[in-house]
Amino acid sequence: MNTKELIQIGMFSALLMILSPIAFPIGPIPITLQSLIVGLISTLSPTKKIAFFAILLYLLFGAVGLPVFAGGKAGLSVIFGITGGYLLTFLLFPFFINREFPLFTNMFAGFMNLIFGSAFMTFILGNSTLEMFKAGIFPFIIPTIIKVIIISVIYKTYVSINKIKNN
């Protein structure tokens, strides 16, 4: 990796660390800005590698104790706790998201995050599938759609600015 890529990884990761602790508790799993920022990083990053390593760096800092997860939480107990599946799925976002179809692929990534995160939570808690849907998916459908729309608007604005700038 070159210096420019390392700086981009650091900047994207810092953005994620600064905004991720913001959480709105609605039950065992809060609504956060994490998936919004991860989607933005995965969409705006020049390469999938930069996005992946920025997200990985964020997870590593949180795992070693920096309070960067939702609500200012930190540690391996969060990674292996009920929200761990949501966090670990973030590593897949750069591979799910395609700039050709940012709305569709961010929606896909968001719903994969809900499904895998909820399945992990169900495994940890031993809940039923119905409880999984009630606690880990249904409350987040509308917020996920809103986040994806925000990502798409920001991306379209970014593309428009770059077109004007390059002309």
Contact map, one row per residue, 1 for C-alpha under 8 A:
11101100000000000000000000000000000000000000000000000000000000000000000000000000000000000000000000000000000000000000000000000000000000000000000000000000000000000000000
11111100000000000000000000000000000000000000000000000000000000000000000000000000000000000000000000000000000000000000000000000000000000000000000000000000000000000000000
11111110000000000000000000000000000000000000000000000000000000000000000000000000000000000000000000000000000000000000000000000000000000000000000000000000000000000000000
01111111000000000000000000000000000000000000000000000000000000000000000000000000000000000000000000000000000000000000000000000000000000000000000000000000000000000000000
11111111100000000000000000000000000000000000000001000000000000000000000000000000000000000000000000000000000000000000000000000000000000000000000000000000000000000000000
11111111110000000000000000000000000000000000000001000000000000000000000000000000000000000000000000000000000000000000000000000000000000000000000000000000000000000000000
00111111111000000000000000000000000000000000000000000000000000000000000000000000000000000000000000000000000000000000000000000000000000000000000000000000000000000000000
00011111111100000000000000000000000000000000000001000000000000000000000000000000000000000000000000000000000000000000000000000000000000000000000000000000000000000000000
00001111111110000000000000000000000000000000000001101100000000000000000000000000000000000000000000000000000000000000000000000000000000000000000000000000000000000000000
00000111111111000000000000000000000000000000000000000100000000000000000000000000000000000000000000000000000000000000000000000000000000000000000000000000000000000000000
00000011111111100000000000000000000000000000000000000000000000000000000000000000000000000000000000000000000000000000000000000000000000000000000000000000000000000000000
00000001111111110000000000000000000000001000000000100110000000000000000000000000000000000000000000000000000000000000000000000000000000000000000000000000000000000000000
00000000111111111000000000000000000000000000000000000110110000000000000000000000000000000000000000000000000000000000000000000000000000000000000000000000000000000000000
00000000011111111100000000000000000000000000000000000000010000000000000000000000000000000000000000000000000000000000000000000000000000000000000000000000000000000000000
00000000001111111110000000000000000010000000000000000000000000000000000000000000000000000000000000000000000000000000000000000000000000000000000000000000000000000000000
00000000000111111111000000000000010011000000000000000010010000000000000000000000000000000000000000000000000000000000000000000000000000000000000000000000000000000000000
00000000000011111111100000000000000000000000000000000000010000000001100000000000000000000000000000000000000000000000000000000000000000000000000000000000000000000000000
00000000000001111111100000000000000000000000000000000000000000000001000000000000000000000000000000000000000000000000000000000000000000000000000000000000000000000000000
00000000000000111111110000000000110010000000000000000000000000000000000000000000000000000000000000000000000000000000000000000000000000000000000000000000000000000000000
00000000000000011111111000000001110010000000000000000000000000000001111000000000000000000000000000000000000000000000000000000000000000000000000000000000000000000000000
00000000000000001111111000000001100000000000000000000000000000000011111110000000000000000000000000000000000000000000000000000000000000000000000000000000000000000000000
00000000000000000011111100000001100000000000000000000000000000000000011100000000000000000000000000000000000000000000000000000000000000000000000000000000000000000000000
00000000000000000001111110000111100000000000000000000000000000000000011000000000000000000000000000000000000000000000000000000000000000000000000000000000000000000000000
00000000000000000000011111000111000000000000000000000000000000000000000000000000000000000000000000000000000000000000000000000000000000000000000000000000000000000000000
00000000000000000000001111111110000000000000000000000000000000000000000000000000000000000000000000000000000000000000000000000000000000000000000000000000000000000000000
00000000000000000000000111111110000000000000000000000000000000000000000000000000000000000000000000000000000000000000000000000000000000000000000000000000000000000000000
00000000000000000000000011111100000000000000000000000000000000000000000000000000000000000000000000000000000000000000000000000000000000100000000000000000000000000000000
00000000000000000000000011111100000000000000000000000000000000000000000000000000000000000000000000000000000000000000000000000000000000100000000000000000000000000000000
00000000000000000000000011111110000000000000000000000000000000000000000000000000011000000000000000000000000000000000000000000000000000110000000000000000000000000000000
00000000000000000000001111111111000000000000000000000000000000000000010000000000000000000000000000000000000000000000000000000000000000000000000000000000000000000000000
00000000000000000000001111001111100000000000000000000000000000000000000000000000000000000000000000000000000000000000000000000000000000000001001000000000000000000000000
00000000000000000001111100000111111000000000000000000000000000000000010000000000000000000000000000000000000000000000000000000000000000000000000000000000000000000000000
00000000000000000011111000000011111110000000000000000000000000000000000000000000000000000000000000000000000000000000000000000000000000000000000000000000000000000000000
00000000000000010011000000000001111111000000000000000000000000000000010000000000000000000000000000000000000000000000000000000000000000000000000000000000000000000000000
00000000000000000000000000000001111111100000000000000000000000000000000000000000000000000100000000000000000001000000000000000000000000000000000000100000000000000000000
00000000000000000000000000000000111111110000000000000000000000000000000000000000000000000000000000000000000000000000000000000000000000000000000000110010000000000000000
00000000000000110011000000000000111111111000000000000000000000000000000000000000000000000000000000000000000000000000000000000000000000000000000000000000000000000000000
00000000000000010000000000000000011111111100000000000010000000000000000000000000000000000100100000000000000000000000000000000000000000000000000000000000000000000000000
00000000000000000000000000000000001111111110000000000000000000000000000000000000000000000000100010000000010000000000000000000000000000000000000000010010000000000000000
00000000000000000000000000000000000111111111000000000000000000000000000000000000000000000000000000000000000000000000000000000000000000000000000000000010001000000000000
00000000000100000000000000000000000011111111100000100000000000000000000000000000000000000000000000000000000000000000000000000000000000000000000000000000000000000000000
00000000000000000000000000000000000001111111100100110000000000000000000000000000000000000000110010000000000000000000000000000000000000000000000000000000000000000000000
00000000000000000000000000000000000000111111100000000000000000000000000000000000000000000000010011100100000000000000000000000000000000000000000000000000001000000000000
00000000000000000000000000000000000000011111110000000000000000000000000000000000000000000000000000000000000000000000000000000000000000000000000000000000001000000000000
00000000000000000000000000000000000000001111111101100000000000000000000000000000000000000000000000000000000000000000000000000000000000000000000000000000000000000000000
00000000000000000000000000000000000000000001111101000000000000000000000000000000000000000000000000000000000000000000000000000000000000000000000000000000000000000000000
00000000000000000000000000000000000000000000111111100000000000000000000000000000000000000000000000000000000000000000000000000000000000000000000000000000000000000000000
00000000000000000000000000000000000000000100111111110000000000000000000000000000000000000000011000000000000000000000000000000000000000000000000000000000000000000000000
00000000000000000000000000000000000000000000001111111000000000000000000000000000000000000000010000000000000000000000000000000000000000000000000000000000000000000000000
00001101100000000000000000000000000000000000111111111100000000000000000000000000000000000000000000000000000000000000000000000000000000000000000000000000000000000000000
00000000100100000000000000000000000000001100101111111110000000000000000000000000000000000000010000000000000000000000000000000000000000000000000000000000000000000000000
00000000000000000000000000000000000000000100000111111111000000000000000000000000000000000011110000000000000000000000000000000000000000000000000000000000000000000000000
00000000100000000000000000000000000000000000000011111111100000000000000000000000000000000000000000000000000000000000000000000000000000000000000000000000000000000000000
00000000110110000000000000000000000000000000000001111111110000000000000000000000000000000000000000000000000000000000000000000000000000000000000000000000000000000000000
00000000000110010000000000000000000001000000000000111111111000000000000000000000000000000110000000000000000000000000000000000000000000000000000000000000000000000000000
00000000000000000000000000000000000000000000000000011111111100000000000000000000000000000010000000000000000000000000000000000000000000000000000000000000000000000000000
00000000000010000000000000000000000000000000000000001111111110000000000000000000000000000000000000000000000000000000000000000000000000000000000000000000000000000000000
00000000000011011000000000000000000000000000000000000111111111000001000000000000000000000000000000000000000000000000000000000000000000000000000000000000000000000000000
00000000000000000000000000000000000000000000000000000011111111100000000000000000000000100000000000000000000000000000000000000000000000000000000000000000000000000000000
00000000000000000000000000000000000000000000000000000001111111110000000000000000000000000000000000000000000000000000000000000000000000000000000000000000000000000000000
00000000000000000000000000000000000000000000000000000000111111111101000000000000000000000000000000000000000000000000000000000000000000000000000000000000000000000000000
00000000000000000000000000000000000000000000000000000000011111111111100011110000000000000000000000000000000000000000000000000000000000000000000000000000000000000000000
00000000000000000000000000000000000000000000000000000000001111111100000001110110000000000000000000000000000000000000000000000000000000000000000000000000000000000000000
00000000000000000000000000000000000000000000000000000000000111111100000001110000000000000000000000000000000000000000000000000000000000000000000000000000000000000000000
00000000000000000000000000000000000000000000000000000000000011111110000001110000000000000000000000000000000000000000000000000000000000000000000000000000000000000000000
00000000000000000000000000000000000000000000000000000000000011111111000001100000000000000000000000000000000000000000000000000000000000000000000000000000000000000000000
00000000000000000000100000000000000000000000000000000000000001001111100111100000000000000000000000000000000000000000000000000000000000000000000000000000000000000000000
00000000000000001101100000000000000000000000000000000000010011000111110111000000000000000000000000000000000000000000000000000000000000000000000000000000000000000000000
00000000000000001001100000000000000000000000000000000000000001000011111111000000000000000000000000000000000000000000000000000000000000000000000000000000000000000000000
00000000000000000001111000000101010000000000000000000000000000000001111110000000000000000000000000000000000000000000000000000000000000000000000000000000000000000000000
00000000000000000001111000000000000000000000000000000000000000000000111110000000000000000000000000000000000000000000000000000000000000000000000000000000000000000000000
00000000000000000000110000000000000000000000000000000000000000000011111111000000000000000000000000000000000000000000000000000000000000000000000000000000000000000000000
00000000000000000000100000000000000000000000000000000000000001000011111111100100000000000000000000000000000000000000000000000000000000000000000000000000000000000000000
00000000000000000000000000000000000000000000000000000000000001111111100111111100000000000000000000000000000000000000000000000000000000000000000000000000000000000000000
00000000000000000000000000000000000000000000000000000000000001111110000011111110000000000000000000000000000000000000000000000000000000000000000000000000000000000000000
00000000000000000000000000000000000000000000000000000000000001111000000001111111000000000000000000000000000000000000000000000000000000000000000000000000000000000000000
00000000000000000000000000000000000000000000000000000000000000000000000001111111100000000000000000000000000000000000000000000000000000000000000000000000000000000000000
00000000000000000000000000000000000000000000000000000000000000100000000011111111111100000000000000000000000000000000000000000000000000000000000000000000000000000000000
00000000000000000000000000000000000000000000000000000000000000100000000000111111101110110000000000000000000000000000000000000000000000000000000000000000000000000000000
00000000000000000000000000000000000000000000000000000000000000000000000000011111111110000000000000000000000000000000000000000000000000000000000000000000000000000000000
00000000000000000000000000000000000000000000000000000000000000000000000000001111111100000000000000000000000000000000000010010000000000000000000000000000000000000000000
00000000000000000000000000001000000000000000000000000000000000000000000000000101111110000000000000000000000000000000000111011000000000000000000000000000000000000000000
00000000000000000000000000001000000000000000000000000000000000000000000000000111111111100000000000000000000000000000100110000000000000000000000000000000000000000000000
00000000000000000000000000000000000000000000000000000000000000000000000000000111111111110000000000000000000000000000100110000000000000000000000000000000000000000000000
00000000000000000000000000000000000000000000000000000000000000000000000000000011011111111000000000000000000000001001111110000000000000000000000000000000000000000000000
00000000000000000000000000000000000000000000000000000000000000000000000000000000001111111100000000000000000000001101110000000000000000000000000000000000000000000000000
00000000000000000000000000000000000000000000000000000000001000000000000000000010001111111110000000000000000000000000100000000000000000000000000000000000000000000000000
00000000000000000000000000000000000000000000000000000000000000000000000000000010000111111111000000000000000000000000000000000000000000000000000000000000000000000000000
00000000000000000000000000000000000000000000000000000000000000000000000000000000000011111111100000000000000000011001100000000000000000000000000000000000000000000000000
00000000000000000000000000000000001001000000000000000010000000000000000000000000000001111111100000000000000000001000000000000000000000000000000000000000000000000000000
00000000000000000000000000000000000000000000000000010011000000000000000000000000000000111111110000000000000000000000000000000000000000000000000000000000000000000000000
00000000000000000000000000000000000000000000000000010000000000000000000000000000000000011111111100000000000010000000000000000000000000000000000000000000000000000000000
00000000000000000000000000000000000001100100000000010000000000000000000000000000000000001111111110000000000010000000000000000000000000000000000000000000000000000000000
00000000000000000000000000000000000000000110000110110000000000000000000000000000000000000011111110000000000000000000000000000000000000000000000000000000000000000000000
00000000000000000000000000000000000000000000000100000000000000000000000000000000000000000001111111000000000000000000000000000000000000000000000000000000000000000000000
00000000000000000000000000000000000000000000000000000000000000000000000000000000000000000001111111000000110110000000000000000000000000000000000000000000000000000000000
00000000000000000000000000000000000000100110000000000000000000000000000000000000000000000000111111101100110010000000000000000000000000000000000000000000000000000000000
00000000000000000000000000000000000000000010000000000000000000000000000000000000000000000000001111111100100000000000000000000000000000000000000000000000000000000000000
00000000000000000000000000000000000000000010000000000000000000000000000000000000000000000000000011111100000000000000000000000000000000000000000000000000000000000000000
00000000000000000000000000000000000000000000000000000000000000000000000000000000000000000000000001111100000000000000000000000000000000000000000000000000000000000000000
00000000000000000000000000000000000000000000000000000000000000000000000000000000000000000000000011111111100000000000000000000000000000000000000000000000000000000000000
00000000000000000000000000000000000000000010000000000000000000000000000000000000000000000000000011111111110000000000000000000000000000000000000000000001001000000000000
00000000000000000000000000000000000000000000000000000000000000000000000000000000000000000000000000001111111000000000000000000000000000000000000000011011000000000000000
00000000000000000000000000000000000000000000000000000000000000000000000000000000000000000000000000001111111100000000000000000000000000000000000000000000000000000000000
00000000000000000000000000000000000000000000000000000000000000000000000000000000000000000000000111001111111110000000000000000000000000000000000000000000000000000000000
00000000000000000000000000000000000000100000000000000000000000000000000000000000000000000000000110000111111111000000000000000000000000000000000000010000000000000000000
00000000000000000000000000000000000000000000000000000000000000000000000000000000000000000000000000000011111111100000000000000000000000000000000110010000000000000000000
00000000000000000000000000000000000000000000000000000000000000000000000000000000000000000000000100000001111111110000000000000000000000000000000000000000000000000000000
00000000000000000000000000000000000000000000000000000000000000000000000000000000000000000001100110000000111111111000000000000000000000000000000000000000000000000000000
00000000000000000000000000000000001000000000000000000000000000000000000000000000000000000000000000000000011111111100000000000000000000000000000100010000000000000000000
00000000000000000000000000000000000000000000000000000000000000000000000000000000000000000000000000000000001111111110000000000000000000000000100100000000000000000000000
00000000000000000000000000000000000000000000000000000000000000000000000000000000000000001000000000000000000111111111000000000000000000000000000000000000000000000000000
00000000000000000000000000000000000000000000000000000000000000000000000000000000000011001100000000000000000011111111100000000000000000000000000000000000000000000000000
00000000000000000000000000000000000000000000000000000000000000000000000000000000000001000000000000000000000001111111110000000000000000011001000000000000000000000000000
00000000000000000000000000000000000000000000000000000000000000000000000000000000000000000000000000000000000000111111111000000000000000011000000000000000000000000000000
00000000000000000000000000000000000000000000000000000000000000000000000000000000000011001000000000000000000000011111111100000000000000000000000000000000000000000000000
00000000000000000000000000000000000000000000000000000000000000000000000000000000001111101000000000000000000000001111111110000000000000010000000000000000000000000000000
00000000000000000000000000000000000000000000000000000000000000000000000000000000000011000000000000000000000000000111111111000000000110111000000000000000000000000000000
00000000000000000000000000000000000000000000000000000000000000000000000000000000000010000000000000000000000000000011111111100000000100000000000000000000000000000000000
00000000000000000000000000000000000000000000000000000000000000000000000000000000011110000000000000000000000000000001111111110000000000000000000000000000000000000000000
00000000000000000000000000000000000000000000000000000000000000000000000000000000111110000000000000000000000000000000111111111000000100010000000000000000000000000000000
00000000000000000000000000000000000000000000000000000000000000000000000000000000010000000000000000000000000000000000011111111111100100000000000000000000000000000000000
00000000000000000000000000000000000000000000000000000000000000000000000000000000000000000000000000000000000000000000001111111110000000000000000000000000000000000000000
00000000000000000000000000000000000000000000000000000000000000000000000000000000110000000000000000000000000000000000000111111100000000000000000000000000000000000000000
00000000000000000000000000000000000000000000000000000000000000000000000000000000010000000000000000000000000000000000000011111110000000000000000000000000000000000000000
00000000000000000000000000000000000000000000000000000000000000000000000000000000000000000000000000000000000000000000000001111111000000000000000000000000000000000000000
00000000000000000000000000000000000000000000000000000000000000000000000000000000000000000000000000000000000000000000000001101111101100000000000000000000000000000000000
00000000000000000000000000000000000000000000000000000000000000000000000000000000000000000000000000000000000000000000000001000111111100000000000000000000000000000000000
00000000000000000000000000000000000000000000000000000000000000000000000000000000000000000000000000000000000000000000000001000011111110000000000000000000000000000000000
00000000000000000000000000000000000000000000000000000000000000000000000000000000000000000000000000000000000000000000000000000001111111000000000000000000000000000000000
00000000000000000000000000000000000000000000000000000000000000000000000000000000000000000000000000000000000000000000000000000011111111110000000000000000000000000000000
00000000000000000000000000000000000000000000000000000000000000000000000000000000000000000000000000000000000000000000011011000011111111111000000000000000000000000000000
00000000000000000000000000000000000000000000000000000000000000000000000000000000000000000000000000000000000000000000010000000000111111111100000000000000000000000000000
00000000000000000000000000000000000000000000000000000000000000000000000000000000000000000000000000000000000000000000000000000000011111111110000000000000000000000000000
00000000000000000000000000111000000000000000000000000000000000000000000000000000000000000000000000000000000000000000010000000000001111111110000000000000000000000000000
00000000000000000000000000001000000000000000000000000000000000000000000000000000000000000000000000000000000000000110110010000000001111111111000000000000000000000000000
00000000000000000000000000000000000000000000000000000000000000000000000000000000000000000000000000000000000000000110010000000000000111111111100000000000000000000000000
00000000000000000000000000000000000000000000000000000000000000000000000000000000000000000000000000000000000000000000000000000000000011111111100000000000000000000000000
00000000000000000000000000000000000000000000000000000000000000000000000000000000000000000000000000000000000000000000000000000000000001111111111000000000000000000000000
00000000000000000000000000000010000000000000000000000000000000000000000000000000000000000000000000000000000000000100000000000000000000011111111100000000000000000000000
00000000000000000000000000000000000000000000000000000000000000000000000000000000000000000000000000000000000000100000000000000000000000001111111110000000000000000000000
00000000000000000000000000000000000000000000000000000000000000000000000000000000000000000000000000000000000000000000000000000000000000000011111111000000000000000000000
00000000000000000000000000000010000000000000000000000000000000000000000000000000000000000000000000000000000000000000000000000000000000000011111111100000000000000000000
00000000000000000000000000000000000000000000000000000000000000000000000000000000000000000000000000000000001001100000000000000000000000000001111111110000000000000000000
00000000000000000000000000000000000000000000000000000000000000000000000000000000000000000000000000000000001000000000000000000000000000000000111111111000000000000000000
00000000000000000000000000000000000000000000000000000000000000000000000000000000000000000000000000000000000000000000000000000000000000000000011111111100000000000000000
00000000000000000000000000000000001100000000000000000000000000000000000000000000000000000000000000000000000000000000000000000000000000000000001111111110000000000000000
00000000000000000000000000000000000100100000000000000000000000000000000000000000000000000000000000000010011001000000000000000000000000000000000111111111000000000000000
00000000000000000000000000000000000000000000000000000000000000000000000000000000000000000000000000000010000000000000000000000000000000000000000011111111100000000000000
00000000000000000000000000000000000000000000000000000000000000000000000000000000000000000000000000000000000000000000000000000000000000000000000001111111110000000000000
00000000000000000000000000000000000100110000000000000000000000000000000000000000000000000000000000000010000000000000000000000000000000000000000000111111111000000000000
00000000000000000000000000000000000000000000000000000000000000000000000000000000000000000000000000000110000000000000000000000000000000000000000000011111111100000000000
00000000000000000000000000000000000000000000000000000000000000000000000000000000000000000000000000000000000000000000000000000000000000000000000000001111111110000000000
00000000000000000000000000000000000000000000000000000000000000000000000000000000000000000000000000000000000000000000000000000000000000000000000000000111111111000000000
00000000000000000000000000000000000000010011000000000000000000000000000000000000000000000000000000000100000000000000000000000000000000000000000000000011111111100000000
00000000000000000000000000000000000000000000000000000000000000000000000000000000000000000000000000000000000000000000000000000000000000000000000000000001111111110000000
00000000000000000000000000000000000000000000000000000000000000000000000000000000000000000000000000000000000000000000000000000000000000000000000000000000111111111000000
00000000000000000000000000000000000000000000000000000000000000000000000000000000000000000000000000000000000000000000000000000000000000000000000000000000011111111100000
00000000000000000000000000000000000000000000000000000000000000000000000000000000000000000000000000000000000000000000000000000000000000000000000000000000001111111110000
00000000000000000000000000000000000000000000000000000000000000000000000000000000000000000000000000000000000000000000000000000000000000000000000000000000000111111111000
00000000000000000000000000000000000000000000000000000000000000000000000000000000000000000000000000000000000000000000000000000000000000000000000000000000000011111111100
00000000000000000000000000000000000000000000000000000000000000000000000000000000000000000000000000000000000000000000000000000000000000000000000000000000000001111111110
00000000000000000000000000000000000000000000000000000000000000000000000000000000000000000000000000000000000000000000000000000000000000000000000000000000000000111111111
00000000000000000000000000000000000000000000000000000000000000000000000000000000000000000000000000000000000000000000000000000000000000000000000000000000000000011111111
00000000000000000000000000000000000000000000000000000000000000000000000000000000000000000000000000000000000000000000000000000000000000000000000000000000000000001111111
00000000000000000000000000000000000000000000000000000000000000000000000000000000000000000000000000000000000000000000000000000000000000000000000000000000000000000111111
00000000000000000000000000000000000000000000000000000000000000000000000000000000000000000000000000000000000000000000000000000000000000000000000000000000000000000011111
